Amino acid sequence: MFALPLVNPARARRWAVRNARAVLGLPAVTVDPAVAALPEHVCAICHSVEAASTSPDSAAGMFADPSESCVAVNPYVAKCGHRYCYVCIKTRMMTEADECTCLRCGQRIDHIWQQI
């Protein structure tokens, strides 16, 4: 009963999913082909957030191309070589801790570097 507060359910779930995928021989992460096909200068995190927030019945959602407004601002490069906005990738790394993966290729992201 006293050990229950010590268990982090989100972390336990990630651990279980990761190990189940390893046992079944499945890839660590599934990558959305639409996100993987985005141009290199587009932040995949911004694009995913904007695509989820635009409703298909709104006039702005029908005519606006999300990739045009999602150009990486203050770009940082992950270990795999894909670019993200600094705020987007840093927020994602802090939120997901040791489980942060690249949206384009599925590799684990543990370090980022500023693109010069």
N, CA, C and O atoms as a MOPAC input file, in Angstrom:
PM7 MOZYME 1SCF
protein

 N      0.80500 1    -1.17800 1     0.00000 1
 C      0.00000 1     0.00000 1     0.00000 1
 C      0.86000 1     1.25800 1     0.00000 1
 O      0.53000 1     2.24200 1    -0.66300 1
 N      1.96800 1     1.22600 1     0.74800 1
 C      2.83000 1     2.39600 1     0.79000 1
 C      3.73300 1     2.48800 1    -0.43900 1
 O      4.28100 1     3.55400 1    -0.71700 1
 N      3.89400 1     1.40100 1    -1.16900 1
 C      4.74500 1     1.40500 1    -2.36500 1
 C      4.01700 1     1.96600 1    -3.57400 1
 O      4.65800 1     2.33300 1    -4.56000 1
 N      2.71000 1     2.04100 1    -3.52200 1
 C      1.93500 1     2.51600 1    -4.65900 1
 C      2.32700 1     3.91900 1    -5.11500 1
 O      2.44200 1     4.13500 1    -6.32100 1
 N      2.53800 1     4.88800 1    -4.21600 1
 C      2.96300 1     6.21700 1    -4.68900 1
 C      4.33600 1     6.22000 1    -5.35900 1
 O      4.65300 1     7.14400 1    -6.10700 1
 N      5.14500 1     5.20800 1    -5.10200 1
 C      6.47700 1     5.14000 1    -5.69500 1
 C      6.45600 1     4.64000 1    -7.13200 1
 O      7.44100 1     4.80500 1    -7.85200 1
 N      5.36200 1     4.03700 1    -7.56200 1
 C      5.24800 1     3.50800 1    -8.91300 1
 C      4.77400 1     4.61800 1    -9.84800 1
 O      3.76600 1     5.27300 1    -9.58500 1
 N      5.50000 1     4.82200 1   -10.92800 1
 C      5.12700 1     5.80400 1   -11.93400 1
 C      4.40800 1     5.04300 1   -13.05100 1
 O      5.06200 1     4.34900 1   -13.82900 1
 N      3.08100 1     5.15400 1   -13.14900 1
 C      2.33600 1     4.34600 1   -14.13500 1
 C      2.74700 1     4.60800 1   -15.58200 1
 O      2.80300 1     3.67600 1   -16.38500 1
 N      3.03400 1     5.85800 1   -15.92300 1
 C      3.41800 1     6.16000 1   -17.30700 1
 C      4.75300 1     5.50400 1   -17.65000 1
 O      4.92100 1     4.95100 1   -18.73700 1
 N      5.68200 1     5.56900 1   -16.73400 1
 C      6.99800 1     4.96300 1   -16.97900 1
 C      6.88800 1     3.43400 1   -17.02000 1
 O      7.55200 1     2.78700 1   -17.83100 1
 N      6.06100 1     2.86200 1   -16.15600 1
 C      5.86900 1     1.41100 1   -16.15300 1
 C      5.24000 1     0.95100 1   -17.46500 1
 O      5.61300 1    -0.09600 1   -17.99600 1
 N      4.29100 1     1.72200 1   -17.99100 1
 C      3.66200 1     1.38100 1   -19.26900 1
 C      4.67300 1     1.43300 1   -20.40200 1
 O      4.71500 1     0.52700 1   -21.23400 1
 N      5.50100 1     2.49900 1   -20.44600 1
 C      6.52800 1     2.60900 1   -21.49600 1
 C      7.49600 1     1.43800 1   -21.42300 1
 O      7.88500 1     0.88800 1   -22.45300 1
 N      7.88800 1     1.05400 1   -20.21100 1
 C      8.79800 1    -0.06800 1   -20.03300 1
 C      8.16300 1    -1.35200 1   -20.55700 1
 O      8.81100 1    -2.13200 1   -21.25400 1
 N      6.88100 1    -1.56900 1   -20.21400 1
 C      6.19300 1    -2.78500 1   -20.65400 1
 C      6.04700 1    -2.82400 1   -22.17500 1
 O      6.26100 1    -3.86600 1   -22.79400 1
 N      5.68800 1    -1.70500 1   -22.76600 1
 C      5.52600 1    -1.64500 1   -24.22500 1
 C      6.85900 1    -1.88200 1   -24.91700 1
 O      6.93200 1    -2.65000 1   -25.87700 1
 N      7.91500 1    -1.22800 1   -24.43800 1
 C      9.23600 1    -1.39100 1   -25.04300 1
 C      9.70000 1    -2.84200 1   -24.97900 1
 O     10.20800 1    -3.37300 1   -25.96700 1
 N      9.53100 1    -3.48700 1   -23.82600 1
 C      9.96200 1    -4.87500 1   -23.68900 1
 C      9.07900 1    -5.82900 1   -24.47200 1
 O      9.57400 1    -6.81600 1   -25.01600 1
 N      7.78100 1    -5.55700 1   -24.54000 1
 C      6.88900 1    -6.41400 1   -25.33600 1
 C      7.26000 1    -6.33000 1   -26.81700 1
 O      7.26900 1    -7.34400 1   -27.51500 1
 N      7.56600 1    -5.12700 1   -27.29200 1
 C      7.98000 1    -4.97300 1   -28.69200 1
 C      9.28800 1    -5.71200 1   -28.95600 1
 O      9.45300 1    -6.32800 1   -30.00900 1
 N     10.20700 1    -5.65500 1   -28.01100 1
 C     11.48800 1    -6.35000 1   -28.18300 1
 C     11.28300 1    -7.86200 1   -28.23000 1
 O     11.89600 1    -8.54000 1   -29.05500 1
 N     10.43800 1    -8.39500 1   -27.36700 1
 C     10.17800 1    -9.83100 1   -27.33800 1
 C      9.48500 1   -10.28700 1   -28.61600 1
 O      9.79600 1   -11.35800 1   -29.13800 1
 N      8.55400 1    -9.48900 1   -29.12400 1
 C      7.81500 1    -9.85900 1   -30.34000 1
 C      8.58000 1    -9.54900 1   -31.62500 1
 O      8.14300 1    -9.92300 1   -32.71300 1
 N      9.71700 1    -8.87100 1   -31.50200 1
 C     10.52000 1    -8.54900 1   -32.67600 1
 C      9.95800 1    -7.40300 1   -33.50400 1
 O     10.26700 1    -7.28500 1   -34.68900 1
 N      9.14000 1    -6.56200 1   -32.89600 1
 C      8.56400 1    -5.41100 1   -33.59300 1
 C      9.50900 1    -4.22100 1   -33.51900 1
 O     10.31400 1    -4.14000 1   -32.59100 1
 N      9.43300 1    -3.29700 1   -34.47000 1
 C     10.26000 1    -2.10400 1   -34.37500 1
 C      9.87900 1    -1.28900 1   -33.14500 1
 O      8.74300 1    -1.35500 1   -32.67500 1
 N     10.82700 1    -0.52400 1   -32.63100 1
 C     10.60400 1     0.24100 1   -31.40400 1
 C      9.47400 1     1.25300 1   -31.56200 1
 O      8.68500 1     1.44700 1   -30.63800 1
 N      9.39100 1     1.89600 1   -32.71700 1
 C      8.40300 1     2.94000 1   -32.93500 1
 C      7.87600 1     2.82900 1   -34.35700 1
 O      8.62400 1     2.51100 1   -35.28100 1
 N      6.59700 1     3.08800 1   -34.52700 1
 C      6.06400 1     3.15700 1   -35.87500 1
 C      6.14500 1     4.60200 1   -36.35500 1
 O      5.82100 1     5.52800 1   -35.61100 1
 N      6.57200 1     4.78800 1   -37.57800 1
 C      6.76400 1     6.11800 1   -38.14400 1
 C      5.65500 1     6.38700 1   -39.15200 1
 O      5.37600 1     5.55900 1   -40.02000 1
 N      5.03200 1     7.54200 1   -39.03000 1
 C      3.98600 1     7.94900 1   -39.96000 1
 C      4.64000 1     8.31300 1   -41.29500 1
 O      5.50000 1     9.19400 1   -41.32200 1
 N      4.26500 1     7.67200 1   -42.39400 1
 C      4.88800 1     7.95800 1   -43.69300 1
 C      4.70500 1     9.41300 1   -44.13500 1
 O      5.57600 1     9.96400 1   -44.80700 1
 N      3.59000 1    10.03600 1   -43.76700 1
 C      3.35900 1    11.43600 1   -44.14500 1
 C      4.36100 1    12.35400 1   -43.44500 1
 O      4.84600 1    13.31500 1   -44.04200 1
 N      4.66800 1    12.06300 1   -42.19800 1
 C      5.64100 1    12.86700 1   -41.45400 1
 C      7.04800 1    12.58800 1   -41.97100 1
 O      7.85600 1    13.51000 1   -42.08800 1
 N      7.34800 1    11.34800 1   -42.27800 1
 C      8.67600 1    10.99700 1   -42.78000 1
 C      8.94600 1    11.64300 1   -44.13400 1
 O     10.10200 1    11.89300 1   -44.47700 1
 N      7.90200 1    11.91500 1   -44.90600 1
 C      8.06500 1    12.49700 1   -46.24800 1
 C      8.08600 1    14.02200 1   -46.25100 1
 O      8.18500 1    14.62800 1   -47.31800 1
 N      7.99500 1    14.65600 1   -45.08600 1
 C      8.02300 1    16.12300 1   -45.02800 1
 C      9.36300 1    16.65400 1   -45.50400 1
 O     10.37800 1    15.97100 1   -45.37000 1
 N      9.38700 1    17.86900 1   -46.06000 1
 C     10.67000 1    18.47300 1   -46.43100 1
 C     11.56300 1    18.64400 1   -45.20100 1
 O     11.07100 1    18.76000 1   -44.07900 1
 N     12.85800 1    18.65900 1   -45.41900 1
 C     13.81900 1    18.70200 1   -44.31600 1
 C     13.69800 1    19.97500 1   -43.48400 1
 O     13.96500 1    19.93700 1   -42.28300 1
 N     13.30800 1    21.09400 1   -44.07800 1
 C     13.24500 1    22.36000 1   -43.34400 1
 C     12.00400 1    22.49300 1   -42.46300 1
 O     11.87600 1    23.47300 1   -41.72900 1
 N     11.09400 1    21.53300 1   -42.52200 1
 C      9.85500 1    21.57500 1   -41.74500 1
 C     10.04900 1    20.81400 1   -40.43800 1
 O     10.57500 1    19.70100 1   -40.42800 1
 N      9.61800 1    21.42900 1   -39.33300 1
 C      9.65100 1    20.77800 1   -38.02300 1
 C      8.49000 1    19.79000 1   -37.94900 1
 O      7.32900 1    20.18500 1   -38.05300 1
 N      8.79700 1    18.51800 1   -37.77100 1
 C      7.76500 1    17.48400 1   -37.74600 1
 C      6.84900 1    17.62400 1   -36.53700 1
 O      5.67200 1    17.26800 1   -36.61100 1
 N      7.36900 1    18.13600 1   -35.42900 1
 C      6.54800 1    18.31000 1   -34.23000 1
 C      5.52900 1    19.42000 1   -34.45500 1
 O      4.34800 1    19.25300 1   -34.15300 1
 N      5.99200 1    20.56900 1   -34.99300 1
 C      5.06400 1    21.66800 1   -35.31000 1
 C      4.00200 1    21.19700 1   -36.30300 1
 O      2.81900 1    21.50100 1   -36.15600 1
 N      4.43800 1    20.46300 1   -37.29800 1
 C      3.51900 1    19.97900 1   -38.32900 1
 C      2.46300 1    19.06200 1   -37.72000 1
 O      1.28200 1    19.18600 1   -38.04600 1
 N      2.86200 1    18.15700 1   -36.85400 1
 C      1.91600 1    17.23300 1   -36.22700 1
 C      0.92500 1    17.97200 1   -35.34300 1
 O     -0.26500 1    17.65800 1   -35.34300 1
 N      1.41000 1    18.95300 1   -34.59100 1
 C      0.53400 1    19.72700 1   -33.70900 1
 C     -0.44800 1    20.54900 1   -34.53100 1
 O     -1.63800 1    20.59700 1   -34.21900 1
 N      0.05200 1    21.20000 1   -35.58600 1
 C     -0.81900 1    22.03300 1   -36.40800 1
 C     -1.82300 1    21.19600 1   -37.19000 1
 O     -2.97800 1    21.59600 1   -37.33800 1
 N     -1.40100 1    20.05200 1   -37.68700 1
 C     -2.31900 1    19.18600 1   -38.43000 1
 C     -3.42300 1    18.66100 1   -37.51600 1
 O     -4.56200 1    18.49000 1   -37.95100 1
 N     -3.09400 1    18.40700 1   -36.26300 1
 C     -4.10100 1    17.92500 1   -35.32100 1
 C     -5.04800 1    19.03700 1   -34.89200 1
 O     -6.20800 1    18.78000 1   -34.57200 1
 N     -4.55300 1    20.27900 1   -34.88300 1
 C     -5.39200 1    21.37500 1   -34.39600 1
 C     -6.30700 1    21.96400 1   -35.46800 1
 O     -7.31600 1    22.58800 1   -35.13700 1
 N     -5.97100 1    21.77700 1   -36.75400 1
 C     -6.83700 1    22.30900 1   -37.80700 1
 C     -7.96100 1    21.32700 1   -38.07000 1
 O     -7.72700 1    20.13800 1   -38.28400 1
 N     -9.16200 1    21.82600 1   -38.05300 1
 C    -10.30600 1    20.96600 1   -38.31800 1
 C    -10.58500 1    20.95100 1   -39.81900 1
 O    -10.41800 1    21.97500 1   -40.48200 1
 N    -10.99900 1    19.82900 1   -40.35700 1
 C    -11.23500 1    19.73900 1   -41.79900 1
 C    -12.39500 1    20.60000 1   -42.29200 1
 O    -12.46500 1    20.91000 1   -43.48100 1
 N    -13.30100 1    20.98900 1   -41.40400 1
 C    -14.44700 1    21.76800 1   -41.86500 1
 C    -14.20800 1    23.27700 1   -41.81700 1
 O    -15.05500 1    24.05400 1   -42.25700 1
 N    -13.04900 1    23.69800 1   -41.28000 1
 C    -12.78300 1    25.14000 1   -41.24700 1
 C    -12.20800 1    25.59600 1   -42.57700 1
 O    -11.50400 1    24.84000 1   -43.24600 1
 N    -12.50200 1    26.81400 1   -42.95400 1
 C    -12.01500 1    27.35100 1   -44.22800 1
 C    -10.50000 1    27.48100 1   -44.22500 1
 O     -9.86100 1    27.25600 1   -45.25300 1
 N     -9.91500 1    27.84300 1   -43.08800 1
 C     -8.45900 1    27.98000 1   -43.02000 1
 C     -7.78700 1    26.62500 1   -43.18000 1
 O     -6.71700 1    26.53400 1   -43.78200 1
 N     -8.40300 1    25.56500 1   -42.64500 1
 C     -7.82000 1    24.23300 1   -42.74600 1
 C     -7.82500 1    23.69300 1   -44.16200 1
 O     -6.97600 1    22.87100 1   -44.50900 1
 N     -8.77700 1    24.14300 1   -45.00100 1
 C     -8.85200 1    23.62600 1   -46.36500 1
 C     -7.78700 1    24.22400 1   -47.26300 1
 O     -7.29200 1    23.54600 1   -48.16300 1
 N     -7.41900 1    25.48900 1   -47.03800 1
 C     -6.53300 1    26.16600 1   -47.96000 1
 C     -5.10300 1    26.30700 1   -47.45900 1
 O     -4.19200 1    26.48000 1   -48.26900 1
 N     -4.88200 1    26.24100 1   -46.17700 1
 C     -3.53800 1    26.44300 1   -45.63600 1
 C     -2.75700 1    25.13600 1   -45.68600 1
 O     -3.27000 1    24.07800 1   -45.32200 1
 N     -1.53100 1    25.22200 1   -46.13200 1
 C     -0.63600 1    24.07300 1   -46.13400 1
 C      0.17000 1    24.12700 1   -44.84200 1
 O      0.95400 1    25.05900 1   -44.66000 1
 N      0.00500 1    23.15100 1   -43.92800 1
 C      0.70200 1    23.21200 1   -42.65600 1
 C      2.22600 1    23.24300 1   -42.79000 1
 O      2.90700 1    23.80000 1   -41.92800 1
 N      2.77000 1    22.65200 1   -43.86000 1
 C      4.22300 1    22.61700 1   -43.99500 1
 C      4.81400 1    23.99500 1   -44.25200 1
 O      5.99100 1    24.21600 1   -43.96700 1
 N      4.02200 1    24.93500 1   -44.78900 1
 C      4.54100 1    26.27400 1   -45.03800 1
 C      4.70200 1    27.06600 1   -43.74800 1
 O      5.60600 1    27.89500 1   -43.64700 1
 N      3.85800 1    26.83100 1   -42.77800 1
 C      3.93400 1    27.58300 1   -41.53300 1
 C      4.71400 1    26.84900 1   -40.45400 1
 O      4.78300 1    27.32000 1   -39.31900 1
 N      5.29900 1    25.71600 1   -40.78300 1
 C      6.00900 1    24.90300 1   -39.79200 1
 C      7.50900 1    24.84800 1   -40.04100 1
 O      8.16100 1    23.86700 1   -39.68200 1
 N      8.05500 1    25.87900 1   -40.64500 1
 C      9.49800 1    25.90700 1   -40.88300 1
 C     10.19700 1    25.95700 1   -39.52700 1
 O      9.78700 1    26.71500 1   -38.64800 1
 N     11.24100 1    25.16200 1   -39.35100 1
 C     11.93600 1    25.07200 1   -38.06800 1
 C     12.53800 1    26.41800 1   -37.67800 1
 O     13.37000 1    26.97000 1   -38.39800 1
 N     12.10700 1    26.93700 1   -36.53200 1
 C     12.61200 1    28.19600 1   -35.99100 1
 C     13.70600 1    27.85200 1   -34.98500 1
 O     13.50500 1    27.00700 1   -34.11300 1
 N     14.86200 1    28.50300 1   -35.10400 1
 C     16.01400 1    28.18900 1   -34.25800 1
 C     16.28300 1    26.68200 1   -34.32500 1
 O     16.17100 1    25.98600 1   -33.31500 1
 N     16.63700 1    26.17600 1   -35.51400 1
 C     16.70600 1    24.73100 1   -35.72100 1
 C     17.81300 1    24.04200 1   -34.93100 1
 O     18.94100 1    24.52700 1   -34.83900 1
 N     17.45400 1    22.91300 1   -34.37600 1
 C     18.39900 1    22.02800 1   -33.70200 1
 C     18.33600 1    20.68300 1   -34.39400 1
 O     17.28400 1    20.27900 1   -34.88900 1
 N     19.46700 1    19.98700 1   -34.42900 1
 C     19.58300 1    18.71800 1   -35.13800 1
 C     19.68600 1    17.58900 1   -34.12500 1
 O     20.46800 1    17.66400 1   -33.17700 1
 N     18.90000 1    16.54800 1   -34.32800 1
 C     18.95900 1    15.35900 1   -33.47400 1
 C     20.12400 1    14.47200 1   -33.92400 1
 O     20.75100 1    14.72900 1   -34.95100 1
 N     20.39900 1    13.44500 1   -33.15500 1
 C     21.49000 1    12.52500 1   -33.46500 1
 C     21.31400 1    11.86600 1   -34.82800 1
 O     22.29700 1    11.54200 1   -35.49400 1
 N     20.06600 1    11.66800 1   -35.24700 1
 C     19.78500 1    11.02500 1   -36.53200 1
 C     19.92100 1    11.97700 1   -37.71400 1
 O     19.90700 1    11.53700 1   -38.86400 1
 N     20.05300 1    13.29600 1   -37.44300 1
 C     20.24200 1    14.26500 1   -38.50200 1
 C     18.99900 1    15.04000 1   -38.89300 1
 O     19.06300 1    15.88400 1   -39.78800 1
 N     17.87200 1    14.78000 1   -38.25200 1
 C     16.63500 1    15.50000 1   -38.57700 1
 C     16.52200 1    16.77200 1   -37.75500 1
 O     16.94200 1    16.81900 1   -36.59900 1
 N     15.94200 1    17.81800 1   -38.37400 1
 C     15.83600 1    19.14500 1   -37.75900 1
 C     14.49600 1    19.34200 1   -37.06700 1
 O     13.45500 1    18.86900 1   -37.52300 1
 N     14.55900 1    20.05800 1   -35.94500 1
 C     13.36500 1    20.43500 1   -35.18800 1
 C     13.56700 1    21.83500 1   -34.62700 1
 O     14.69900 1    22.29600 1   -34.47700 1
 N     12.45400 1    22.51300 1   -34.31600 1
 C     12.53100 1    23.78000 1   -33.58600 1
 C     13.08300 1    23.47900 1   -32.19900 1
 O     12.79700 1    22.42700 1   -31.62800 1
 N     13.86700 1    24.39400 1   -31.66100 1
 C     14.44800 1    24.16500 1   -30.34300 1
 C     13.36300 1    23.96200 1   -29.28900 1
 O     13.43300 1    23.01900 1   -28.50100 1
 N     12.36800 1    24.83600 1   -29.27200 1
 C     11.31600 1    24.73900 1   -28.26000 1
 C     10.55200 1    23.41900 1   -28.39500 1
 O     10.24900 1    22.77100 1   -27.39300 1
 N     10.24500 1    23.02700 1   -29.61600 1
 C      9.49500 1    21.78300 1   -29.83700 1
 C     10.26500 1    20.56800 1   -29.33200 1
 O      9.72800 1    19.76100 1   -28.57300 1
 N     11.51200 1    20.43600 1   -29.75000 1
 C     12.27100 1    19.23100 1   -29.41000 1
 C     12.64900 1    19.20700 1   -27.93500 1
 O     12.64100 1    18.14600 1   -27.31100 1
 N     12.97800 1    20.36300 1   -27.37500 1
 C     13.35000 1    20.40300 1   -25.95600 1
 C     12.13700 1    20.07500 1   -25.08100 1
 O     12.25900 1    19.35400 1   -24.09100 1
 N     10.97400 1    20.60400 1   -25.44700 1
 C      9.75100 1    20.28900 1   -24.69900 1
 C      9.44100 1    18.80300 1   -24.78500 1
 O      9.09100 1    18.17100 1   -23.78700 1
 N      9.57100 1    18.25200 1   -25.98500 1
 C      9.30700 1    16.81900 1   -26.16300 1
 C     10.30300 1    15.96300 1   -25.38100 1
 O      9.92200 1    14.94800 1   -24.79700 1
 N     11.57400 1    16.36400 1   -25.36500 1
 C     12.58000 1    15.60900 1   -24.61500 1
 C     12.31100 1    15.67000 1   -23.11100 1
 O     12.49900 1    14.67600 1   -22.40800 1
 N     11.87700 1    16.81500 1   -22.61800 1
 C     11.58100 1    16.94200 1   -21.18700 1
 C     10.31500 1    16.17800 1   -20.82000 1
 O     10.23400 1    15.60300 1   -19.73400 1
 N      9.34200 1    16.16700 1   -21.69700 1
 C      8.07400 1    15.49000 1   -21.42700 1
 C      8.22900 1    13.97500 1   -21.46300 1
 O      7.72900 1    13.27200 1   -20.58500 1
 N      8.91900 1    13.48000 1   -22.47500 1
 C      9.03000 1    12.02900 1   -22.65900 1
 C     10.26100 1    11.42100 1   -22.00700 1
 O     10.42500 1    10.20100 1   -22.01400 1
 N     11.12200 1    12.25100 1   -21.44700 1
 C     12.32500 1    11.81900 1   -20.73800 1
 C     13.17600 1    10.88000 1   -21.60400 1
 O     13.63000 1    11.27600 1   -22.67700 1
 N     13.39100 1     9.66400 1   -21.15500 1
 C     14.28800 1     8.74400 1   -21.86600 1
 C     13.60600 1     8.00200 1   -23.01300 1
 O     14.23000 1     7.13900 1   -23.63000 1
 N     12.36200 1     8.30700 1   -23.31200 1
 C     11.63400 1     7.62800 1   -24.37600 1
 C     11.38800 1     8.51100 1   -25.59900 1
 O     10.56200 1     8.16200 1   -26.44200 1
 N     12.07200 1     9.62800 1   -25.71600 1
 C     11.86500 1    10.55500 1   -26.82700 1
 C     12.44600 1     9.95700 1   -28.11200 1
 O     13.62300 1     9.59800 1   -28.16100 1
 N     11.61400 1     9.85700 1   -29.14400 1
 C     12.05600 1     9.30500 1   -30.41800 1
 C     11.78900 1    10.29100 1   -31.54400 1
 O     10.91200 1    11.14900 1   -31.44300 1
 N     12.55500 1    10.15700 1   -32.61100 1
 C     12.40400 1    11.00400 1   -33.79200 1
 C     11.10300 1    10.63400 1   -34.50600 1
 O     10.81400 1     9.45700 1   -34.71900 1
 N     10.33000 1    11.64800 1   -34.86900 1
 C      9.06800 1    11.38400 1   -35.56800 1
 C      9.29400 1    10.93300 1   -37.00400 1
 O      8.42000 1    10.30000 1   -37.59600 1
 N     10.43900 1    11.24600 1   -37.56500 1
 C     10.70700 1    10.91400 1   -38.96500 1
 C     11.30500 1     9.52800 1   -39.15400 1
 O     10.97100 1     8.84100 1   -40.11900 1
 N     12.19300 1     9.09900 1   -38.23800 1
 C     12.85200 1     7.80800 1   -38.44400 1
 C     12.68600 1     6.83500 1   -37.27600 1
 O     12.95800 1     5.64400 1   -37.43200 1
 N     12.24600 1     7.31300 1   -36.11400 1
 C     12.00600 1     6.43200 1   -34.98200 1
 C     13.20000 1     6.19800 1   -34.08500 1
 O     13.08400 1     5.47100 1   -33.09800 1
 N     14.35400 1     6.79100 1   -34.39300 1
 C     15.52400 1     6.61300 1   -33.52500 1
 C     15.34900 1     7.37500 1   -32.22600 1
 O     14.66000 1     8.39400 1   -32.17800 1
 N     15.96900 1     6.87800 1   -31.18300 1
 C     15.89700 1     7.52400 1   -29.87000 1
 C     16.69000 1     8.82900 1   -29.90200 1
 O     17.79000 1     8.87400 1   -30.45300 1
 N     16.13800 1     9.88600 1   -29.31700 1
 C     16.79900 1    11.18400 1   -29.26300 1
 C     17.25000 1    11.42600 1   -27.82400 1
 O     16.43300 1    11.51800 1   -26.90900 1
 N     18.56000 1    11.52700 1   -27.64500 1
 C     19.05700 1    11.83700 1   -26.31000 1
 C     19.89300 1    13.11200 1   -26.28100 1
 O     20.09100 1    13.70400 1   -25.22000 1
 N     20.38500 1    13.53500 1   -27.44700 1
 C     21.14200 1    14.78200 1   -27.53500 1
 C     20.71700 1    15.55000 1   -28.77900 1
 O     20.33700 1    14.95900 1   -29.79000 1
 N     20.78700 1    16.88300 1   -28.69100 1
 C     20.52600 1    17.72600 1   -29.83900 1
 C     21.62600 1    18.75700 1   -29.95800 1
 O     22.25000 1    19.13000 1   -28.96500 1
 N     21.86500 1    19.22100 1   -31.18400 1
 C     22.88600 1    20.22000 1   -31.43500 1
 C     22.29200 1    21.34800 1   -32.26600 1
 O     21.43000 1    21.12300 1   -33.11500 1
 N     22.76100 1    22.56300 1   -32.01100 1
 C     22.26400 1    23.69500 1   -32.78200 1
 C     22.82200 1    23.62000 1   -34.19400 1
 O     24.01000 1    23.37100 1   -34.40200 1
 N     21.93600 1    23.84200 1   -35.15800 1
 C     22.36800 1    23.82800 1   -36.54200 1
 C     23.00700 1    25.16900 1   -36.86000 1
 O     22.44100 1    26.22400 1   -36.57100 1
 N     24.14800 1    25.12100 1   -37.43500 1
 C     24.88000 1    26.35100 1   -37.75300 1
 C     24.76700 1    26.65200 1   -39.22800 1
 O     25.31600 1    27.64900 1   -39.69800 1

